[in-house]
Amino acid sequence: MERQKFSSKFSSTLTFIGVAVGLGNVWRFPYMMGEYGGSAFLIVYLLFTIFLAIPGLTAEWTLGRATGKGPIGALSSVLGKTWGRRIGGLIVFTMIISTSYYIVVIGNVAFAAVFSIFNGFSESTIAEFDGQMSNGWLQYVFGLVVLGFAMLVLHLGVNKGIESVSRLFVPFFAFVILYLVVNALFLPGALAKVAEFLKPDFSVLTAEHIFAALGQSFFSVGLAGTIMVIYGSYMPADQNMLTTASFTALGDVGAAILASLFLIPTILVFNLDLSQGPTLIFSTLPKLFSVMAGGRVLGSGFLLALCLIAFLSAIGALEAVVGSISEEMKLRSSRSIIILIILLIEAAIMLPSSLDPNIIGVLDLIFGSGMQMLGSAIAVTTVAWGLGRLATKAQIFGSADRSWHDTYFAWLKWVLPGVMFIVLAGYLVSNL
């Protein structure tokens, strides 16, 4: 069966942006800025994205497009079947676990959006919202609905499913977030507070802050050795990787900045806690929407847009799993069987995270951060040291041959994997 390809460069770029943005930039980035140095964190994050995350994207896409396979098949093609299958299987297993709790969080966001639309947030409804958020079985049902829709999209395939929802959800998210930013910046005193917040103070940066910025730059574009590898296998042969990676990173960073330009001014204007951490969206934001003018409409729009853009990341993660297993089991013509099996597995392992949200933090520490960083480091190393200079350059730059192309390859071979393994080691040491 001939492998599906993205129908156009534009559609594939929207798909890459959609899977990159997700919860990582809209939910995670604003509170990361609040906790890790404000605009100084932002500047360091931008530098890491340009010099490390963009090359990382081209490396993972190269592995997928050069082999025409997902993570397991791609690593098997380069490293040999024995080790390729073992390592690829471990990476895909990591994605299965991390996707399970990620979908639970998306279900939480979906519930918050529905609650905001039908009830709104006010002093009288926030207690009810908190009570229903703590109802694990209710949140599990919302997670199952998200999982079901995601699997339906995968069943429709790359073009009718993944591309179609990406072309719809990414522009919708951009429209909503731009509208919210305009409203936020017109709040009394908002511009002054933003200007003060955006004054960089590099003296506050510590090694922990720099590691956080580096980790955010990797995670936010979807580097994990899985999603971008299989999406790379769907990339047209004539698509320029470096240009596409730059647009993907630009869209990813733009989403993070726009989300921050909405959340940070409004939170500061209403004197709420910006350094709330991961619970920002479910604790601080309902209070924010309860006191700001038009909060019901603005809050509903924000939560709905966040839910839809996060949904695209879930689709990418599940596609990495379904596509890889289908290829290995030679059941590409019976893809629906694999989709059903993965749906049942995910539904089972989602339940503990739904009933006890504290589990999410533990799983994210192991699988969402550490193991995904390891997976990306393996993918980048496999490209630079396995595929080799000529094959890698041909994928990234085509037939053109410039002197700086060798410099770029050397960066992929030595600097990028070195930095990733150092960050991974630092991350593990700091969390032992």
N, C-alpha and C positions, 0 to 999 in steps of 0.2 A: 504493500500500500504506500502510495507516494506521501511524503511528509508534508503536512500543511505548512504554509508560510503566511506571514502577515501580508495583507493585500496591498499595502502601500507604506512608504516611508513615514508619511504623516500619521497613519493609524498606529504603526509600531511605536513611534515616538510618544504619542498620547498614552499608549499602553504602558510603556516604560515609566513615564511620569506618574501615571496612576498607581502603579505597583510600588514606586519609590516613595510617594508622599505618605499615604497611609496614616496610621496613628502616630508613627514615630515623630513626624514633624509638626503635626497640628496639635496633638495631645502632649507629646513629650518635650518638644523644643521650648515652648514658652516657660514651663516650670524649670527646665534645665538652665535657661538663661537666668531665671530668678534665683536659683540656688548656686550657680557656678560662675558668678562674676559679671553678669549683665552684658553690656556691649563688648567688653573685652573678650568674653567667651564667644560672642558672635564673630568677631574678627578672626580669632584663632580657628574657629569652626570653618569659616569661609576659606581660609588658606589651606586647611587640611582637605577640604572638599575638592579644591582645584588641583592640588598637587598629588593627592593620594586616592581619593574616592573616584575621580574621573578615570585615571588609569586602571583602577580596580574594575570598573565597569567594562572597559574595553577588554580586559583580560578574561573576565567571566564569559562575556559574549563570544570572544574568540574560541574558547574551549567548546562552547555549544555549537557555533556555526561551523567550525573546522571539522567536528566529528559528526554533526547532524543528529546529536543525541542529547538526552537529559543527563543529570549528574552521574548516575550509575554507569550508563553506557559510555559517556564521555571519558570518565576516569578509566574504565576498562580498556578503551581504545588506546589510551596513552600509556597507562601503567601496567597493562596486562590484566587478564580476566580475574586472576586470583585476588590480587591486592586491590584492583580497581573496584571489584564488586564489594569487597569488604569495606573499603573506605567509603565508597559511594553509598552503600547500604546504611552505614552509620550516619552519614550526612542526611540522607532521606529520613531515617528514623528520627533524627533531631528535628526535622521539619514537621513530622507528624505530631510530635509532642508539643512543640512551640505553637503550632497552628491551633491545637485544641484549646489552649487558654486564651489565645489571641481572639478566637471566634467568640469566646465567652465575653471578653471585654467589648467586642463589637456589638454583641447582644445587649450588653449594659447600655451602650451608647444609643442603640436603637430604642431600647425601653425609655431612656431619658428623653429622646426626641418625641416619641409617642405621648409620653406624659406631658411634655411641654405643650404639644399641639392641642391636646384635649383638656388639660387642666391648668396649664401655666404654672409658674413658680411664684409663690407668695408666702407670707408668714403662715397662712393657714394650710397651705398645701405641701410645704417643704417637709414637714414631719411625716406626712403620708408618703411622699416620695422616698424618704430615707427608709421607712418601714418596708416598702415594696422592693427597694433596691437590696435590702438584706434578706429578702425571701429567695432563697437559693433555687427552689423549684421553679418559681416564676422566671427567674433569670435564665435558668436552663432551657425553658421553653423558647425564650427569645433567641438564645444561642442556637437552638435546633432549627429555628426558622431561617436564621442567617446561613447556617450550614446547608440547609436544603436548597436555598436559592443559589448558593455558590456552586453546588453540585449540578444544578440545572444548567447554569452557564457553561460549566465544563462539558456537560453532555452535548450542548449545542456546538461545541468545537471552538477552534481558534478564531475563525472569521465571524461566524454568526453569533458566537457567545462572547468570548473574551474581548475581541475588538469592538463589538457593538456596544457593550456596556461601558467600555473605556471612552469611546467617542461621545457617549451621553453624559457620563458622570464627571469626567474631568472638566469640561467647559462649565457644567452646572456648579461645580465646586468653586471654580475661578470667579464666576459671576457673583455667587453668594458671598464669598470672602471679601471681594472688592467692595461690595455694598456695605458689608459690616465694617470694614476699615474706614470708609468715608463717614459712616455714622459715629464711629468711635472717636475719630479725630476732631469732630465738631462738638464733642462734649466740652462744657466749660472747664478750662484749665488743662485740657488733655495734651495739647501741643507742648505746653511748658513742662509738664511732667514727663512726656516722652523725650524731650530734648535733654532733660536732666538725666534720665535713665540711660540714654544713649551715649553719654560722655564716658569714653573708655577709661578705666582705671586699671592698668596692667599690674599695679602693685598688689592687687588682691588675688592674682592668679597664683595657684599652687600647682604642684605636680598632679594632684588629684583633678584639678580643674582642666588641665591640659589633656589628661587621659580621657576625661569626660567629653571634651570637645572632639577629640580624635575618634572616640567610640561612636559619638553621635554622627559624625561625618560618614563613617562606614555603614552604620546600621540604617541611616535615613535613606540612602539610595538603594537599599535592598541587597547589599553584598552578603552572601551567605554560602556561596558555592552551589546554590540550588536554583532559585527562581530565575536569576539572570542567565544562568547556564542554559536552562531549557528554553527560555525566551530567545536567547541567542541562536538556538537551533532553528527557530522559526523566522529569523531575520533574513530578508532578501540578500542575495549574494552581492548586489551592487550598492548596498547601503553603507555609507561612510560611518564607521564606528566612532571615531573621535568626535565628529560633529554631533552625532546622535547622543553620545555620552555627555557632551557639553550642554546640549539642550535639556537632557534629562536632569542633570545636576542643577541647571538654571531653574527649571520648573520646581524641583525639589526644594532648593534654597528659597525660591520665591514664595512657595507655599508656607514655609516655616516663618519667613519674615512677615508675610501678610497676616498669618494667624497671630503672631506676636503683636503686630500693630493694631489688631482688634482687641486682644485679651489684655495686654499690658496697660494701655491707657485707661481702659474701663475699670480694671481692677485697682489701679492707682487712684483714679478719680474718686472711686467709692470707698477708698481706704480699706480694701480687703487684702487678704494674705496671698502675695504672689509666690512665696516660697513654700506653698502647701505641699509640693511634691506630687507624686503620682495621683493623689486623690483630688487634685485641683479641679478636674472636670466634673467630679461627682459631689464635691462639697462646696468649693468656693463659687463655681459658676452658677448653680441654682440660686445662691444668695445674690449674686450679681444680677441675674435676670429678673429677680424679684423686686429690685429697687430701681433699675434703670428704666427710663421712659421707652415704651415700645419693647420691653424686655421679652414679652411672650412671642412676638413675631421674630425678633432678632435671635432670641435663644433657640426657638424652633428651627429657624433657618440654619443656624450654626451647627446644631446637633445633627440635623438631617444631612447636611453637606459632609460633616465629619464621618457619619455612619457610611455614606455612600463611597467616599474616597478610601476609607479603611477597608471596605468590602473588596475593592480592587486588589489590595495587598493580600487578602485572604484567598482570592481566586488564584493569584500568582503562586502562593505557597502550596495550595492544593493541586494546582496543575503540575508543579515540580514533582509532587509525590505520585499523582496518577500517571503522568506521562512517563516517568522513569520506570515505574513498576510494570506498566503496560508493555514497554519496550523489552524489558528483561524477560517477561513471561510470554513474549511473542503473541500477545493477545490484543494487538492494536485494533484488529477488526472487531473485538469484543470489549471495547473500551468501557462500555456501560457496566460490564461486570465488575471491573476494577473500581469504577466510581461508586458502585453500590457497596462494595467491600470496605473501601476507605470511609464512606459515609457512616457505616455501622461502627467501625473502629473509632472514628473521631467522636461519634455520639456517646460511646461508652466512656472514653477517657476525658470528655468534657465535664462529666457529672461531678467528680471531686472538686474541680476548680469552681464550679457553679455553687456548690454547697458550702465550700470553705475558701473564700477569696484569698486567704493568707497563703494558700498553696501556690497561687499565681506568682507571687514574689519569689518563692523558692525555685519554681520551675524556670522562671525567666532568668534567674541568676545562672542556672546551669545550662539550659538549652537555648534561651533567647539571646543571651549575650555571649557567654564563653564559647559554646559549641558552634554557633553561627559564625563567630569570628574565626574559629579554627577551620570551618568549612571553606570560608572565603580564602584564607591563607593557603589551604591545600590546593584550591582551584588555581590561584595565581601562580603558585610554585609549579604546578603541573604544566601550565601553559609555558612559562619561561624556561623551565628546565626539561620538560618533556617534549612539547611540540617543537621547540627550538626557534632560533632567530628568524629563519627565512619564512617558515609557515606562519609564525605570529605576525611578522611584518606584512605579509601578504594579506592576512585577514583584516588587519587594522588600517593599512594604508593603500591596499590594492597594488596596482602595478608600479605606482610611483616609488622612487627610491631617492631619498634625500639624506644628507649626512646626519641630520638631527634624528632621523628615524632609528639609527643605531643607538643614539643616546637614550631615546625613549625606551627601547627594548632593554637596555642596561638598567634603566630605572625600574622596569617591571621585574627584571631578574634578580636584582640585588636589593634595591632600596625598599620597594613596596612590601615584599614578603618579610624582609628584615624588620621593618616597622611594625607589621601586623603581628609577628610573633613576639616582639618586645611588648606591644600593647597587651596582647593576650597574657603574657607572663605577668606583667604588672597588674592586670585586672585580677588574675587568679590569686596573686600574693596579697593584694589589698582586701580580698574577700575570704581569705582563709581564717 
